[in-house]
């Protein structure tokens, strides 16, 4: 499995406030980004997998909404997570 609990803990520890901080916007955005990159690699070799393509689009939308929320709440946290993850708008 590509995303086990140890990998999730590592992501939450790196981008959240602690390894149990699963609810902060930064940790969720980081987790979505990891999942998006995995699904993108899957779709490069499986071009006709439309259900995965739909799931990828939904994840990108969720991440976009979280980033929009973060802009409204705290622009500095938004800039930090964008720079750290290498996401472009």
RODO-2510 file (C-alpha; in nm, 4 decimals, decimal comma):
residues 89
     n   res          X          Y          Z
     1     x     0,0000     0,0000     0,0000
     2     x     0,1364     0,3389    -0,0938
     3     x     0,0018     0,5276     0,2086
     4     x     0,0365     0,3407     0,5354
     5     x    -0,0078     0,4828     0,8828
     6     x     0,3662     0,5385     0,9278
     7     x     0,3798     0,7571     0,6152
     8     x     0,0745     0,9538     0,7340
     9     x     0,2377     1,0105     1,0734
    10     x     0,5522     1,1329     0,8994
    11     x     0,3532     1,3806     0,6872
    12     x     0,1538     1,5055     0,9868
    13     x     0,4694     1,5439     1,1954
    14     x     0,6508     1,7373     0,9232
    15     x     0,3707     1,9746     0,8196
    16     x     0,1412     1,9800     1,1232
    17     x     0,2017     2,1033     1,4729
    18     x     0,2611     1,7464     1,6000
    19     x     0,2314     1,3909     1,4711
    20     x    -0,1282     1,3698     1,6001
    21     x    -0,2284     1,7000     1,4360
    22     x    -0,4451     1,5632     1,1562
    23     x    -0,6897     1,8499     1,1360
    24     x    -0,4765     2,1504     1,0552
    25     x    -0,5014     2,2894     0,7045
    26     x    -0,1297     2,2499     0,6402
    27     x    -0,1245     1,8812     0,7283
    28     x    -0,4342     1,8087     0,5194
    29     x    -0,2919     1,9981     0,2210
    30     x     0,0337     1,8031     0,2511
    31     x    -0,1535     1,4720     0,2663
    32     x    -0,3672     1,5654    -0,0355
    33     x    -0,0532     1,6676    -0,2258
    34     x     0,1072     1,3306    -0,1550
    35     x    -0,2050     1,1478    -0,2735
    36     x    -0,2319     1,3696    -0,5825
    37     x     0,1253     1,2931    -0,6852
    38     x     0,0641     0,9201    -0,6431
    39     x    -0,2559     0,9278    -0,8507
    40     x    -0,0843     1,1362    -1,1184
    41     x     0,1877     0,8732    -1,1553
    42     x    -0,0784     0,6012    -1,1745
    43     x    -0,2641     0,7857    -1,4499
    44     x     0,0522     0,8258    -1,6578
    45     x     0,0603     0,4498    -1,7114
    46     x    -0,3186     0,3881    -1,7006
    47     x    -0,4649     0,6552    -1,9257
    48     x    -0,8161     0,5080    -1,9436
    49     x    -0,8697     0,4738    -1,5691
    50     x    -1,1521     0,7263    -1,5512
    51     x    -1,2572     0,6546    -1,1933
    52     x    -0,9071     0,7397    -1,0725
    53     x    -0,9110     1,0495    -1,2900
    54     x    -1,2336     1,1604    -1,1229
    55     x    -1,0887     1,0933    -0,7768
    56     x    -0,7813     1,2968    -0,8702
    57     x    -0,9930     1,5912    -0,9803
    58     x    -1,1924     1,5752    -0,6570
    59     x    -0,8711     1,5742    -0,4515
    60     x    -0,7338     1,8707    -0,6426
    61     x    -1,0599     2,0558    -0,5738
    62     x    -1,0436     1,9752    -0,2025
    63     x    -0,6847     2,0966    -0,1842
    64     x    -0,7757     2,4136    -0,3754
    65     x    -1,0613     2,4881    -0,1330
    66     x    -0,8316     2,4376     0,1657
    67     x    -0,5717     2,6671     0,0109
    68     x    -0,8394     2,9309    -0,0535
    69     x    -0,9469     2,9024     0,3105
    70     x    -0,5884     2,9412     0,4241
    71     x    -0,5487     3,2588     0,2156
    72     x    -0,8476     3,4136     0,3933
    73     x    -0,7382     3,3086     0,7419
    74     x    -0,3611     3,3559     0,7395
    75     x    -0,1693     3,4559     0,4254
    76     x     0,1697     3,3818     0,5841
    77     x     0,0775     3,0181     0,6583
    78     x    -0,0471     2,9921     0,2975
    79     x     0,2792     3,1257     0,1559
    80     x     0,4818     2,8935     0,3785
    81     x     0,2956     2,5768     0,2764
    82     x     0,3003     2,6722    -0,0938
    83     x     0,6757     2,7269    -0,0821
    84     x     0,7426     2,4121     0,1202
    85     x     0,5359     2,1816    -0,1012
    86     x     0,6287     2,3500    -0,4273
    87     x     0,2680     2,4018    -0,5342
    88     x     0,2018     2,6626    -0,7986
    89     x    -0,1266     2,8388    -0,8432
***
